[in-house]
Every structure is written in C-alpha cells, then in structure tokens.
Amino acid sequence: MNVLEPHEWRHKTIVAGTEWKNPVGTASGTFQLDACGDYYDVSQMGAICTKGVSPVPWEGNPSPRTAEGPSSMVNAVGLQNPGVDHYLVDELPRLKKLGAMVITNVAGHSDEDYAQVVEKLADSEADMLEINVSCPNVSHGGMSVGTDPVVLSRLIKHLRTLTDKPMIVKLSPNVTDIVQIAHAAVDAGADALSLINTLVGMRIDINTGKPIIANRTGGVSGPAIFPIALSFVWRVRQAIPDIPIIGIGGIDSGEKALEYLYAGANAVEVGAAALVDPTAPMRVARELDDLLDSRPELAAKLAKGQTW
Ligand SMILES: Cc1cc2nc3c(=O)[nH]c(=O)nc-3n(C[C@H](O)[C@H](O)[C@H](O)COP(=O)(O)O)c2cc1C
C-alpha cells in the first residue's frame, strides 16, 4: 500500500550523466525498502541511495546506537549490513524491479575492502556508486580515508580503474579544509561529490554522567546541521565550478532543498528526516517540484546538468 499517490514530475536533474526524474534522493542509511516501500512508490524518487555495502556482512556497533534530540540525532550504527553478495541477490534486484534509480553506497575498512565491493558492483544493475570515505563510526577506513587527501587520492584512483559506473565520493565535514579534500577526490577520478556525511558528536545521560551511545561518540545529523552542510556545499561549488554536487544534511522541506540548489548542488539527499517521517523524501521532492515552477532559470540549469 502506497500512502502517497503518484506525481507527474515537472523538474528533473542530470548528475554525472544520469537522469533523475526529480532532484531528490534518499540518503544512505536512512532508507530501507521493506520499511519505506509501504509509504511511497520508491521508483518515484529521483534516486534511492542504499545503506553502506561492505565486502562481507558487518554487525555494526553495540547498542545503544542512537541518541535523539529535538533538532538532531547522534548515531553510531557502524555500517551494519549483510554484505555485497547478499545485496546483489536481494536488495538491488528488488529495487531495480520496482524501477528505482539506485545509488549503491560502498563501505570499507581498507582499500582492498572498497575494491572488492566496487569490483562486484561493476557489472551490476546499480546506476551510480557512492563511495563512503566519511563514516565517523568505524575504527578503520571510513572517515580516516576521507580526511587525508593523499590516502583518499590513492583509493579513488584505484577504484576508478575498476568501474565505468558514475562514481560519487561522499565527503566528511570533519576536516580542516573541505576544498583540499574535494580537489583530491575530483583529481583522482570522482564523477561527482556528495556532502556531507555526519559531524562527530555525542550526548551524555545526566543521571549516570555517562555517554548515551555505547560507541561514546557518533555522527550528528538532522536539522541542526543544515546551515553547516549548506556552507560546505557552497564552498566546494565556489572552488570547483564544474563537478556535480549532491547536497546532504538537515533537509526536511522543499525550501531547504532549494537552498542547496542555490548554493550549487545539482541534487540533494534526505536523511534523518525520513527516520521521523518515512514519507519525508517524497514530500520534499514534491515541495521542491512546486518551488521550481517559479524558478525557470534554475530548473533549466538542473535539466541540462549544468553547474554554476
Ligand atoms: C542512522 C544513520 C545511518 C547512516 N548510515 C550511513 C551509511 O551507511 N553510509 C553513509 O555514507 N552515510 C550514512 N549516514 C549519513 C547520512 O547518509 C547523511 O549523510 C547524514 O545523516 C546527514 O544528512 P541528514 O541530516 O539529512 O541525516 C547515516 C545516517 C544515519 C542517521
């Protein structure tokens, strides 16, 4: 049962040669077909970005893994997933059968981990790969790759040799100079950038005086990070005019998605808002479609895949 009726999209976008029927996707780790498919027709989204996929099944971090607040949440799920072989026979075929455009989020603890996943996805039905070099909740790999331009460059150069699929590199905000990291990813062969992943943060239980989540620190997402994430997108767009950018962070309305487009994003992904309201990504997409009606110049740029 789909709660939302289908919609005739008026404003598409092009990201690294792929055509999205609207500029809104789901953000990695916040979409599950079995849960979200009951609320809306997932093929109607601009793109579905999956949870991080690793070479073998990962259990993730111990519980408790999340701490919620009024405008943010901290999570340390730790890339729990059933592994790439399971993904290839289960989730990916089901998403493609529904007609969704799929971005597969790739996770690893080492260069070899990432390479194994990318090699297995190279001939798959995935439309794009999003390389997560920015997860703050895993001990090796993850964010440590995305904060060092030399290490990042080595990894992306190698992955580039393994696939012709459009490769998005997902950047971490937990760096001193985002522009330096963005240049390293693009020079090494990234076709697009998505930013941002979560910011390192924590919450403390005032009754015990101890951290709420077992991992102690985790990644902050939700409306509180919106102005921060927006500025990251803007800074990278100013520095690199011609790379497609997917803006992520705190989006819970069409207006906020529109701010990302004005900051220089070609598309956006909706994350934590979907954990509060599962229909949020579809609602944001519809609100943005309406807002673009009265902004024909911006809509035309998106439709041509232009950056600015
Ligand atoms: C519970 C949870 C799990 C996540 N898992 C992943 C993941 O597997 N891979 C990834 O690249 N980002 C992951 N993220 C980060 C989101 O995709 C997104 O970048 C971040 O939450 C900021 O967007 P938001 O404020 O809209 O949530 C996760 C976020 C949350 C809240």
The ligand as a MOL file (V3000), in Angstrom:
LIG
                    3D

  0  0  0     0  0            999 V3000
M  V30 BEGIN CTAB
M  V30 COUNTS 31 33 0 0 0
M  V30 BEGIN ATOM
M  V30 1 C 21.1000 6.0480 11.1110 0
M  V30 2 C 22.0200 6.5910 10.0560 0
M  V30 3 C 22.7930 5.6990 9.2960 0
M  V30 4 C 23.6510 6.1910 8.2960 0
M  V30 5 N 24.3690 5.3020 7.5460 0
M  V30 6 C 25.1600 5.7840 6.5250 0
M  V30 7 C 25.8720 4.8840 5.6610 0
M  V30 8 O 25.7540 3.6490 5.7550 0
M  V30 9 N 26.6750 5.4170 4.6880 0
M  V30 10 C 26.8000 6.7890 4.5190 0
M  V30 11 O 27.5250 7.2330 3.6150 0
M  V30 12 N 26.1170 7.6580 5.3080 0
M  V30 13 C 25.3060 7.1830 6.2960 0
M  V30 14 N 24.6100 8.0750 7.0820 0
M  V30 15 C 24.7570 9.5320 6.8410 0
M  V30 16 C 23.5970 10.0840 6.0130 0
M  V30 17 O 23.5070 9.4660 4.7420 0
M  V30 18 C 23.7100 11.6220 5.8300 0
M  V30 19 O 24.9190 11.9140 5.1640 0
M  V30 20 C 23.7070 12.3650 7.1680 0
M  V30 21 O 22.8030 11.7710 8.0690 0
M  V30 22 C 23.3510 13.8510 7.0090 0
M  V30 23 O 22.0710 14.0180 6.4400 0
M  V30 24 P 20.7280 14.2730 7.3290 0
M  V30 25 O 20.9890 15.4270 8.2310 0
M  V30 26 O 19.6480 14.5150 6.3020 0
M  V30 27 O 20.5030 12.9940 8.0950 0
M  V30 28 C 23.7430 7.5900 8.0710 0
M  V30 29 C 22.9530 8.4760 8.8460 0
M  V30 30 C 22.1010 7.9960 9.8080 0
M  V30 31 C 21.2520 8.9690 10.5930 0
M  V30 END ATOM
M  V30 BEGIN BOND
M  V30 1 1 1 2
M  V30 2 1 2 3
M  V30 3 2 2 30
M  V30 4 2 3 4
M  V30 5 1 4 5
M  V30 6 1 4 28
M  V30 7 2 5 6
M  V30 8 1 6 7
M  V30 9 1 6 13
M  V30 10 2 7 8
M  V30 11 1 7 9
M  V30 12 1 9 10
M  V30 13 2 10 11
M  V30 14 1 10 12
M  V30 15 2 12 13
M  V30 16 1 13 14
M  V30 17 1 14 15
M  V30 18 1 14 28
M  V30 19 1 15 16
M  V30 20 1 16 17
M  V30 21 1 16 18
M  V30 22 1 18 19
M  V30 23 1 18 20
M  V30 24 1 20 21
M  V30 25 1 20 22
M  V30 26 1 22 23
M  V30 27 1 23 24
M  V30 28 2 24 25
M  V30 29 1 24 26
M  V30 30 1 24 27
M  V30 31 2 28 29
M  V30 32 1 29 30
M  V30 33 1 30 31
M  V30 END BOND
M  V30 END CTAB
M  END
